Amino acid sequence: MIRDKWRHAFRKLAPALALLLVAAFGGYELAQPSAARAAAAGTVGTASPIDESSVSSLLSLDKAMEALASRVTPAVVNIAVTARVKQSAEQGDTQRELPPDMERFFNQFGDQFGFGPGQGRRQFRMRPQQPQVEHVGGSGVVVSPDGYIVTNNHVVNGATDIQVTFPDRRVMTAKLIGTDSVTDLAVVKVDGHDMPNVGWGDSRSLHPGQTVLAFGNPLGMRFTVTRGIVSAVNRTNPFSEDRRKPGEFIQTDAAINQGNSGGPLVDAHGQVVGINTFLISPSGAFAGMGFAIPSQIARPTVEKLINSGKIEHGYMGVGITDVTPQNAKFFNMEKATGAVVTEVTPDSPSSKAGMKVGDVVVAVNGHAVSDAGDLQATVTELSPGTPIKLGVMRDGKTITVPLTLGEYNNKTAESSSGWSESGEKGRWGMGLSDLTPDARQQLEVPSGVHGAVIMQVQPGSQADNAGLSQGDVITQVNRHEVASAAEAQKALANIPKGEDALLLVYTNGGSTYVVMHSPAARNNG
């Protein structure tokens, strides 16, 4: 009886107990922290963002870069060029005329553009039945409100039509104002007023480590900005076709690729400190080494092109190289500064002024010369006929050499040369031979160069460590001229053990001083 009563009571209470259990479970779920519920449900990405105060420096940097990019981008343009090509007499194909520097660039780095090394011209060939034109492109930057645009000479070389596209999608036809193959700069113009533009900065104030941005249209990706630093300044001219062309390039790790040519390199103030021009890479793809023409060269060149449509460069008629810590003592220089004269061109302004091989140019018109590139850039900016005064260190004495600049041109020096099989290795690790007429013709050594040809360089030797190569011509040993292999061997043999040797070497179309360290000197540190 009692059992039946409890059973009857339980049946009445069961629904209420069920409701209580459901409510209790629901309350437990609501009481759990949201993160615990998320974890129980298997969800992710619910962590709170980092507090702004913790990343304020990064956010400030982002805002600064955004402001900089938004300021410069409207003045950056894409340049599309229709260029004429020429008929190849050898194969009957048509080719676009490329400057020697760019031909070398494409031959060396052709893989990047879909063709093999050494095939630079093939990319630009077209069958005779095709229209003898080619469509190429690059970048540019507007530098004045009335529409003057700076780009590279190699971008517009041979152009018959130039179309400029702005970031707001406007397309305008541009007129070619002038070009300069020496500096690889060009100016084109579109009709307009109050156009977005960017001012010039001072590349002389740049230092390695400073932030720079490169703008342009790389690999068909229009209006791209890349960020990096100044890796180095005052880089020399890497093109051996003509050593008189100015260097002083800015090296940067801001990515520069095909299509960036002619675009601006800007500093943190949004000013143009360089014009992007080429990259160096073993593979052809960007490898952290892009180069820009510094504004100290670009600005005066551009201004002359705008004013007259052409430009004439000053010319001294000397080969030069840097004074280095290794060779300074041979020129009685206390500091490694200035430009050493390695050759004097006959009948040139320098020859007429009495300049000599071994002179060190330390100043031009009272302004100090830091290195060979600095002298080259200074002279190139001046016009032919300009009188200058050179401060020169000659055999430890300071003299002033007055000189009137001539006109730079691209004529190559007369050539001839070849070599014989004689010569022995000495303690310097190289075999020498006379510079015979056949050797002169084969090596293309000018008739005015005399000396001893390097026939062989022993790996790991003093000559190898100094960077000497087969085919180089030694013309001086320790500031004394040598006219034959015997004279060079004797001069090298007479250098006391433990002392270094200073060689004047003709190589790659020009002369340079090379310090060859003595084995004893190297062992002593």
Salt bridges, closest charged atoms under 4 A:
ASP4 OD1 - ARG7 NH1 2.82
ASP93 OD1 - ARG127 NH1 3.09
ASP101 OD2 - LYS245 NZ 3.14
GLU103 OE1 - ARG121 NH2 2.99
ASP168 OD2 - ARG170 NE 2.87
ASP180 OD2 - HIS313 NE2 2.83
ASP184 OD2 - HIS154 ND1 2.82
ASP242 OD1 - ARG244 NE 3.38
GLU303 OE2 - ARG299 NE 3.09
ASP359 OD2 - ARG394 NH2 2.73
ASP395 OD1 - ARG479 NH2 3.74
ASP500 OD2 - HIS517 ND1 3.11
